[in-house]
Amino acid sequence: MEKIMVNAEFLFELSSKLQWISRVPGILPDKIRGGEQWIWLDKNGDVFECGTDFSAAEKKATYPCKVYRVQNVASSNDG
């Protein structure tokens, strides 16, 4: 499998599925800005896509879940 690097801004970290259930609804903005993408990663770099992934991460002990806002080209400060 190929590893890639992505520019992103760290937003917050979750230590469990329970924290995802109780904390995330209050953290998420009412509306994510147009074109904005968030990526949710476990300690192995695998992506959370749905509730099943949060349960699987508990079983596999791959927390924490780190959440990032992905940097797009137009917003980049590199040029």
Biopython code that builds the backbone (N, CA, C, O; Angstrom):
import numpy as np
from Bio.PDB.StructureBuilder import StructureBuilder

atoms = [
    (1, "MET", "N", (0.850, -1.169, 0.000)),
    (1, "MET", "CA", (0.000, 0.000, 0.000)),
    (1, "MET", "C", (0.898, 1.235, 0.000)),
    (1, "MET", "O", (1.897, 1.281, 0.717)),
    (2, "GLU", "N", (0.546, 2.215, -0.791)),
    (2, "GLU", "CA", (1.309, 3.462, -0.871)),
    (2, "GLU", "C", (0.903, 4.402, 0.251)),
    (2, "GLU", "O", (-0.283, 4.557, 0.542)),
    (3, "LYS", "N", (1.876, 5.022, 0.870)),
    (3, "LYS", "CA", (1.603, 6.041, 1.893)),
    (3, "LYS", "C", (1.677, 7.391, 1.224)),
    (3, "LYS", "O", (2.511, 7.612, 0.346)),
    (4, "ILE", "N", (0.792, 8.313, 1.642)),
    (4, "ILE", "CA", (0.764, 9.651, 1.080)),
    (4, "ILE", "C", (0.872, 10.681, 2.195)),
    (4, "ILE", "O", (0.666, 10.367, 3.367)),
    (5, "MET", "N", (1.194, 11.905, 1.820)),
    (5, "MET", "CA", (1.221, 12.997, 2.777)),
    (5, "MET", "C", (0.166, 14.012, 2.348)),
    (5, "MET", "O", (0.038, 14.324, 1.164)),
    (6, "VAL", "N", (-0.579, 14.518, 3.309)),
    (6, "VAL", "CA", (-1.645, 15.483, 3.040)),
    (6, "VAL", "C", (-1.465, 16.665, 3.982)),
    (6, "VAL", "O", (-1.230, 16.471, 5.174)),
    (7, "ASN", "N", (-1.570, 17.879, 3.468)),
    (7, "ASN", "CA", (-1.526, 19.063, 4.324)),
    (7, "ASN", "C", (-2.899, 19.260, 4.946)),
    (7, "ASN", "O", (-3.913, 19.304, 4.248)),
    (8, "ALA", "N", (-2.918, 19.378, 6.279)),
    (8, "ALA", "CA", (-4.180, 19.522, 6.980)),
    (8, "ALA", "C", (-3.950, 20.224, 8.313)),
    (8, "ALA", "O", (-2.849, 20.211, 8.863)),
    (9, "GLU", "N", (-5.017, 20.837, 8.815)),
    (9, "GLU", "CA", (-4.995, 21.524, 10.104)),
    (9, "GLU", "C", (-5.619, 20.610, 11.148)),
    (9, "GLU", "O", (-6.745, 20.146, 10.970)),
    (10, "PHE", "N", (-4.898, 20.346, 12.238)),
    (10, "PHE", "CA", (-5.437, 19.536, 13.322)),
    (10, "PHE", "C", (-6.586, 20.292, 13.989)),
    (10, "PHE", "O", (-6.451, 21.475, 14.304)),
    (11, "LEU", "N", (-7.717, 19.614, 14.204)),
    (11, "LEU", "CA", (-8.883, 20.233, 14.832)),
    (11, "LEU", "C", (-9.111, 19.732, 16.258)),
    (11, "LEU", "O", (-9.189, 20.533, 17.189)),
    (12, "PHE", "N", (-9.217, 18.410, 16.433)),
    (12, "PHE", "CA", (-9.428, 17.844, 17.762)),
    (12, "PHE", "C", (-9.149, 16.349, 17.736)),
    (12, "PHE", "O", (-8.945, 15.756, 16.676)),
    (13, "GLU", "N", (-9.145, 15.746, 18.934)),
    (13, "GLU", "CA", (-8.855, 14.332, 19.093)),
    (13, "GLU", "C", (-9.942, 13.674, 19.940)),
    (13, "GLU", "O", (-10.453, 14.273, 20.887)),
    (14, "LEU", "N", (-10.287, 12.443, 19.591)),
    (14, "LEU", "CA", (-11.261, 11.658, 20.348)),
    (14, "LEU", "C", (-10.586, 10.404, 20.867)),
    (14, "LEU", "O", (-9.831, 9.756, 20.142)),
    (15, "SER", "N", (-10.853, 10.058, 22.121)),
    (15, "SER", "CA", (-10.189, 8.903, 22.719)),
    (15, "SER", "C", (-11.041, 7.637, 22.731)),
    (15, "SER", "O", (-10.558, 6.572, 23.116)),
    (16, "SER", "N", (-12.328, 7.743, 22.307)),
    (16, "SER", "CA", (-13.193, 6.567, 22.337)),
    (16, "SER", "C", (-14.460, 6.802, 21.507)),
    (16, "SER", "O", (-14.753, 7.924, 21.095)),
    (17, "LYS", "N", (-15.201, 5.716, 21.274)),
    (17, "LYS", "CA", (-16.491, 5.823, 20.596)),
    (17, "LYS", "C", (-17.464, 6.640, 21.435)),
    (17, "LYS", "O", (-18.228, 7.442, 20.898)),
    (18, "LEU", "N", (-17.440, 6.441, 22.744)),
    (18, "LEU", "CA", (-18.324, 7.195, 23.631)),
    (18, "LEU", "C", (-18.061, 8.698, 23.515)),
    (18, "LEU", "O", (-18.999, 9.495, 23.522)),
    (19, "GLN", "N", (-16.802, 9.082, 23.409)),
    (19, "GLN", "CA", (-16.488, 10.492, 23.258)),
    (19, "GLN", "C", (-16.996, 11.006, 21.910)),
    (19, "GLN", "O", (-17.444, 12.148, 21.817)),
    (20, "TRP", "N", (-16.933, 10.184, 20.876)),
    (20, "TRP", "CA", (-17.475, 10.558, 19.565)),
    (20, "TRP", "C", (-18.977, 10.816, 19.682)),
    (20, "TRP", "O", (-19.486, 11.795, 19.135)),
    (21, "ILE", "N", (-19.686, 9.937, 20.394)),
    (21, "ILE", "CA", (-21.138, 10.075, 20.550)),
    (21, "ILE", "C", (-21.502, 11.313, 21.363)),
    (21, "ILE", "O", (-22.427, 12.041, 21.003)),
    (22, "SER", "N", (-20.784, 11.553, 22.452)),
    (22, "SER", "CA", (-21.167, 12.637, 23.358)),
    (22, "SER", "C", (-20.575, 13.999, 22.997)),
    (22, "SER", "O", (-21.182, 15.028, 23.294)),
    (23, "ARG", "N", (-19.418, 14.021, 22.371)),
    (23, "ARG", "CA", (-18.729, 15.290, 22.149)),
    (23, "ARG", "C", (-18.891, 15.864, 20.741)),
    (23, "ARG", "O", (-19.008, 17.079, 20.579)),
    (24, "VAL", "N", (-18.900, 15.012, 19.734)),
    (24, "VAL", "CA", (-18.853, 15.499, 18.353)),
    (24, "VAL", "C", (-20.054, 16.337, 17.949)),
    (24, "VAL", "O", (-19.860, 17.349, 17.274)),
    (25, "PRO", "N", (-21.282, 15.988, 18.314)),
    (25, "PRO", "CA", (-22.399, 16.852, 17.878)),
    (25, "PRO", "C", (-22.234, 18.315, 18.311)),
    (25, "PRO", "O", (-22.684, 19.211, 17.596)),
    (26, "GLY", "N", (-21.610, 18.576, 19.445)),
    (26, "GLY", "CA", (-21.394, 19.947, 19.900)),
    (26, "GLY", "C", (-20.206, 20.624, 19.260)),
    (26, "GLY", "O", (-20.098, 21.850, 19.303)),
    (27, "ILE", "N", (-19.301, 19.846, 18.659)),
    (27, "ILE", "CA", (-18.087, 20.388, 18.039)),
    (27, "ILE", "C", (-18.319, 20.769, 16.584)),
    (27, "ILE", "O", (-17.817, 21.791, 16.116)),
    (28, "LEU", "N", (-19.074, 19.954, 15.877)),
    (28, "LEU", "CA", (-19.234, 20.187, 14.440)),
    (28, "LEU", "C", (-19.951, 21.507, 14.167)),
    (28, "LEU", "O", (-20.922, 21.843, 14.845)),
    (29, "PRO", "N", (-19.475, 22.245, 13.182)),
    (29, "PRO", "CA", (-20.156, 23.487, 12.834)),
    (29, "PRO", "C", (-21.527, 23.180, 12.226)),
    (29, "PRO", "O", (-21.758, 22.091, 11.702)),
    (30, "ASP", "N", (-22.434, 24.165, 12.305)),
    (30, "ASP", "CA", (-23.764, 23.970, 11.710)),
    (30, "ASP", "C", (-23.655, 23.633, 10.235)),
    (30, "ASP", "O", (-24.382, 22.778, 9.729)),
    (31, "LYS", "N", (-22.746, 24.308, 9.549)),
    (31, "LYS", "CA", (-22.553, 24.066, 8.127)),
    (31, "LYS", "C", (-21.068, 24.176, 7.834)),
    (31, "LYS", "O", (-20.430, 25.180, 8.151)),
    (32, "ILE", "N", (-20.535, 23.144, 7.234)),
    (32, "ILE", "CA", (-19.129, 23.176, 6.841)),
    (32, "ILE", "C", (-19.032, 24.018, 5.570)),
    (32, "ILE", "O", (-19.828, 23.875, 4.642)),
    (33, "ARG", "N", (-18.036, 24.895, 5.559)),
    (33, "ARG", "CA", (-17.865, 25.783, 4.406)),
    (33, "ARG", "C", (-17.755, 24.997, 3.119)),
    (33, "ARG", "O", (-17.284, 23.860, 3.120)),
    (34, "GLY", "N", (-18.194, 25.605, 2.003)),
    (34, "GLY", "CA", (-18.143, 24.946, 0.700)),
    (34, "GLY", "C", (-16.748, 24.445, 0.374)),
    (34, "GLY", "O", (-15.771, 25.182, 0.504)),
    (35, "GLY", "N", (-16.655, 23.210, -0.044)),
    (35, "GLY", "CA", (-15.396, 22.619, -0.437)),
    (35, "GLY", "C", (-14.529, 22.153, 0.725)),
    (35, "GLY", "O", (-13.483, 21.542, 0.506)),
    (36, "GLU", "N", (-14.950, 22.432, 1.959)),
    (36, "GLU", "CA", (-14.150, 22.033, 3.113)),
    (36, "GLU", "C", (-14.279, 20.527, 3.342)),
    (36, "GLU", "O", (-15.379, 19.977, 3.297)),
    (37, "GLN", "N", (-13.152, 19.872, 3.587)),
    (37, "GLN", "CA", (-13.156, 18.439, 3.855)),
    (37, "GLN", "C", (-12.435, 18.164, 5.162)),
    (37, "GLN", "O", (-11.405, 18.768, 5.461)),
    (38, "TRP", "N", (-12.989, 17.251, 5.929)),
    (38, "TRP", "CA", (-12.373, 16.813, 7.173)),
    (38, "TRP", "C", (-11.968, 15.362, 6.995)),
    (38, "TRP", "O", (-12.640, 14.598, 6.303)),
    (39, "ILE", "N", (-10.870, 14.992, 7.624)),
    (39, "ILE", "CA", (-10.429, 13.601, 7.601)),
    (39, "ILE", "C", (-10.248, 13.137, 9.045)),
    (39, "ILE", "O", (-9.656, 13.837, 9.867)),
    (40, "TRP", "N", (-10.759, 11.968, 9.332)),
    (40, "TRP", "CA", (-10.747, 11.386, 10.677)),
    (40, "TRP", "C", (-9.859, 10.149, 10.610)),
    (40, "TRP", "O", (-10.171, 9.209, 9.878)),
    (41, "LEU", "N", (-8.747, 10.131, 11.367)),
    (41, "LEU", "CA", (-7.758, 9.061, 11.266)),
    (41, "LEU", "C", (-7.487, 8.392, 12.604)),
    (41, "LEU", "O", (-7.445, 9.051, 13.643)),
    (42, "ASP", "N", (-7.302, 7.069, 12.569)),
    (42, "ASP", "CA", (-6.886, 6.365, 13.789)),
    (42, "ASP", "C", (-5.364, 6.398, 13.883)),
    (42, "ASP", "O", (-4.706, 6.991, 13.028)),
    (43, "LYS", "N", (-4.796, 5.765, 14.918)),
    (43, "LYS", "CA", (-3.357, 5.848, 15.137)),
    (43, "LYS", "C", (-2.542, 5.151, 14.043)),
    (43, "LYS", "O", (-1.332, 5.359, 13.946)),
    (44, "ASN", "N", (-3.197, 4.325, 13.221)),
    (44, "ASN", "CA", (-2.518, 3.654, 12.115)),
    (44, "ASN", "C", (-2.651, 4.414, 10.797)),
    (44, "ASN", "O", (-2.094, 3.996, 9.781)),
    (45, "GLY", "N", (-3.388, 5.530, 10.808)),
    (45, "GLY", "CA", (-3.604, 6.285, 9.578)),
    (45, "GLY", "C", (-4.798, 5.811, 8.777)),
    (45, "GLY", "O", (-4.990, 6.249, 7.643)),
    (46, "ASP", "N", (-5.617, 4.912, 9.351)),
    (46, "ASP", "CA", (-6.828, 4.441, 8.681)),
    (46, "ASP", "C", (-7.964, 5.426, 8.947)),
    (46, "ASP", "O", (-8.038, 6.030, 10.017)),
    (47, "VAL", "N", (-8.838, 5.578, 7.971)),
    (47, "VAL", "CA", (-9.901, 6.589, 7.990)),
    (47, "VAL", "C", (-11.171, 6.062, 8.650)),
    (47, "VAL", "O", (-11.590, 4.929, 8.411)),
    (48, "PHE", "N", (-11.779, 6.912, 9.490)),
    (48, "PHE", "CA", (-13.115, 6.659, 10.031)),
    (48, "PHE", "C", (-14.119, 7.213, 9.022)),
    (48, "PHE", "O", (-14.021, 8.372, 8.621)),
    (49, "GLU", "N", (-15.093, 6.381, 8.607)),
    (49, "GLU", "CA", (-16.102, 6.835, 7.658)),
    (49, "GLU", "C", (-17.519, 6.749, 8.213)),
    (49, "GLU", "O", (-18.411, 7.451, 7.736)),
    (50, "CYS", "N", (-17.737, 5.901, 9.213)),
    (50, "CYS", "CA", (-19.078, 5.730, 9.768)),
    (50, "CYS", "C", (-18.974, 5.179, 11.185)),
    (50, "CYS", "O", (-17.878, 4.904, 11.674)),
    (51, "GLY", "N", (-20.104, 5.022, 11.830)),
    (51, "GLY", "CA", (-20.133, 4.535, 13.198)),
    (51, "GLY", "C", (-19.482, 3.178, 13.386)),
    (51, "GLY", "O", (-18.900, 2.916, 14.439)),
    (52, "THR", "N", (-19.568, 2.316, 12.396)),
    (52, "THR", "CA", (-18.945, 1.007, 12.475)),
    (52, "THR", "C", (-17.438, 1.124, 12.677)),
    (52, "THR", "O", (-16.839, 0.315, 13.385)),
    (53, "ASP", "N", (-16.827, 2.129, 12.057)),
    (53, "ASP", "CA", (-15.387, 2.326, 12.209)),
    (53, "ASP", "C", (-15.019, 2.699, 13.640)),
    (53, "ASP", "O", (-13.966, 2.289, 14.130)),
    (54, "PHE", "N", (-15.868, 3.469, 14.318)),
    (54, "PHE", "CA", (-15.600, 3.844, 15.705)),
    (54, "PHE", "C", (-15.659, 2.622, 16.614)),
    (54, "PHE", "O", (-14.872, 2.512, 17.555)),
    (55, "SER", "N", (-16.583, 1.706, 16.343)),
    (55, "SER", "CA", (-16.658, 0.455, 17.101)),
    (55, "SER", "C", (-15.458, -0.431, 16.793)),
    (55, "SER", "O", (-14.874, -1.024, 17.700)),
    (56, "ALA", "N", (-15.091, -0.522, 15.532)),
    (56, "ALA", "CA", (-13.948, -1.352, 15.134)),
    (56, "ALA", "C", (-12.655, -0.832, 15.750)),
    (56, "ALA", "O", (-11.797, -1.620, 16.147)),
    (57, "ALA", "N", (-12.508, 0.483, 15.832)),
    (57, "ALA", "CA", (-11.300, 1.066, 16.427)),
    (57, "ALA", "C", (-11.191, 0.699, 17.904)),
    (57, "ALA", "O", (-10.089, 0.508, 18.419)),
    (58, "GLU", "N", (-12.329, 0.600, 18.584)),
    (58, "GLU", "CA", (-12.295, 0.164, 19.987)),
    (58, "GLU", "C", (-11.827, -1.286, 20.076)),
    (58, "GLU", "O", (-10.982, -1.615, 20.908)),
    (59, "LYS", "N", (-12.372, -2.154, 19.223)),
    (59, "LYS", "CA", (-12.006, -3.571, 19.243)),
    (59, "LYS", "C", (-10.538, -3.766, 18.884)),
    (59, "LYS", "O", (-9.871, -4.633, 19.450)),
    (60, "LYS", "N", (-10.031, -2.969, 17.952)),
    (60, "LYS", "CA", (-8.649, -3.094, 17.477)),
    (60, "LYS", "C", (-7.672, -2.245, 18.277)),
    (60, "LYS", "O", (-6.462, -2.310, 18.057)),
    (61, "ALA", "N", (-8.197, -1.442, 19.214)),
    (61, "ALA", "CA", (-7.368, -0.543, 20.039)),
    (61, "ALA", "C", (-6.534, 0.409, 19.187)),
    (61, "ALA", "O", (-5.325, 0.543, 19.371)),
    (62, "THR", "N", (-7.231, 1.078, 18.231)),
    (62, "THR", "CA", (-6.510, 2.008, 17.350)),
    (62, "THR", "C", (-6.863, 3.478, 17.597)),
    (62, "THR", "O", (-6.567, 4.342, 16.772)),
    (63, "TYR", "N", (-7.503, 3.754, 18.748)),
    (63, "TYR", "CA", (-7.701, 5.149, 19.134)),
    (63, "TYR", "C", (-6.359, 5.725, 19.559)),
    (63, "TYR", "O", (-5.489, 4.949, 19.954)),
    (64, "PRO", "N", (-6.135, 7.015, 19.505)),
    (64, "PRO", "CA", (-7.135, 8.059, 19.359)),
    (64, "PRO", "C", (-7.519, 8.286, 17.899)),
    (64, "PRO", "O", (-6.806, 7.890, 16.977)),
    (65, "CYS", "N", (-8.650, 8.926, 17.722)),
    (65, "CYS", "CA", (-9.112, 9.400, 16.427)),
    (65, "CYS", "C", (-8.720, 10.875, 16.365)),
    (65, "CYS", "O", (-9.157, 11.674, 17.193)),
    (66, "LYS", "N", (-7.903, 11.226, 15.393)),
    (66, "LYS", "CA", (-7.516, 12.628, 15.209)),
    (66, "LYS", "C", (-8.256, 13.179, 14.003)),
    (66, "LYS", "O", (-8.344, 12.536, 12.957)),
    (67, "VAL", "N", (-8.787, 14.388, 14.174)),
    (67, "VAL", "CA", (-9.608, 15.005, 13.131)),
    (67, "VAL", "C", (-8.871, 16.218, 12.576)),
    (67, "VAL", "O", (-8.380, 17.068, 13.319)),
    (68, "TYR", "N", (-8.808, 16.272, 11.240)),
    (68, "TYR", "CA", (-8.087, 17.337, 10.551)),
    (68, "TYR", "C", (-8.971, 17.979, 9.487)),
    (68, "TYR", "O", (-9.847, 17.327, 8.919)),
    (69, "ARG", "N", (-8.734, 19.251, 9.227)),
    (69, "ARG", "CA", (-9.345, 19.960, 8.093)),
    (69, "ARG", "C", (-8.316, 19.930, 6.977)),
    (69, "ARG", "O", (-7.210, 20.446, 7.138)),
    (70, "VAL", "N", (-8.667, 19.333, 5.851)),
    (70, "VAL", "CA", (-7.750, 19.176, 4.734)),
    (70, "VAL", "C", (-7.531, 20.525, 4.040)),
    (70, "VAL", "O", (-8.475, 21.273, 3.788)),
    (71, "GLN", "N", (-6.267, 20.812, 3.741)),
    (71, "GLN", "CA", (-5.881, 22.059, 3.063)),
    (71, "GLN", "C", (-6.027, 21.882, 1.561)),
    (71, "GLN", "O", (-5.449, 20.957, 0.991)),
    (72, "ASN", "N", (-6.790, 22.754, 0.912)),
    (72, "ASN", "CA", (-6.895, 22.661, -0.547)),
    (72, "ASN", "C", (-5.844, 23.546, -1.220)),
    (72, "ASN", "O", (-5.234, 24.389, -0.562)),
    (73, "VAL", "N", (-5.631, 23.366, -2.502)),
    (73, "VAL", "CA", (-4.600, 24.081, -3.225)),
    (73, "VAL", "C", (-4.834, 25.584, -3.209)),
    (73, "VAL", "O", (-3.895, 26.348, -2.987)),
    (74, "ALA", "N", (-6.064, 26.024, -3.439)),
    (74, "ALA", "CA", (-6.364, 27.457, -3.504)),
    (74, "ALA", "C", (-6.080, 28.184, -2.180)),
    (74, "ALA", "O", (-5.733, 29.365, -2.182)),
    (75, "SER", "N", (-6.226, 27.489, -1.072)),
    (75, "SER", "CA", (-6.007, 28.103, 0.227)),
    (75, "SER", "C", (-4.574, 27.950, 0.743)),
    (75, "SER", "O", (-4.224, 28.479, 1.799)),
    (76, "SER", "N", (-3.759, 27.228, -0.006)),
    (76, "SER", "CA", (-2.395, 26.964, 0.417)),
    (76, "SER", "C", (-1.568, 28.239, 0.458)),
    (76, "SER", "O", (-1.746, 29.130, -0.373)),
    (77, "ASN", "N", (-0.662, 28.325, 1.432)),
    (77, "ASN", "CA", (0.237, 29.481, 1.548)),
    (77, "ASN", "C", (1.552, 29.241, 0.815)),
    (77, "ASN", "O", (2.461, 30.065, 0.918)),
    (78, "ASP", "N", (1.679, 28.166, 0.097)),
    (78, "ASP", "CA", (2.943, 27.817, -0.561)),
    (78, "ASP", "C", (3.176, 28.523, -1.887)),
    (78, "ASP", "O", (4.216, 28.312, -2.511)),
    (79, "GLY", "N", (2.285, 29.315, -2.317)),
    (79, "GLY", "CA", (2.605, 29.931, -3.588)),
    (79, "GLY", "C", (1.508, 30.725, -4.134)),
    (79, "GLY", "O", (1.643, 31.305, -5.211)),
]
sb = StructureBuilder()
sb.init_structure("model")
sb.init_model(0)
sb.init_chain("A")
sb.init_seg("    ")
for serial, (resi, resn, name, xyz) in enumerate(atoms, 1):
    if name == "N":
        sb.init_residue(resn, " ", resi, " ")
    sb.init_atom(name, np.array(xyz, "f"), 0.0, 1.0, " ", f" {name:<3s}", serial, name[0])
structure = sb.get_structure()
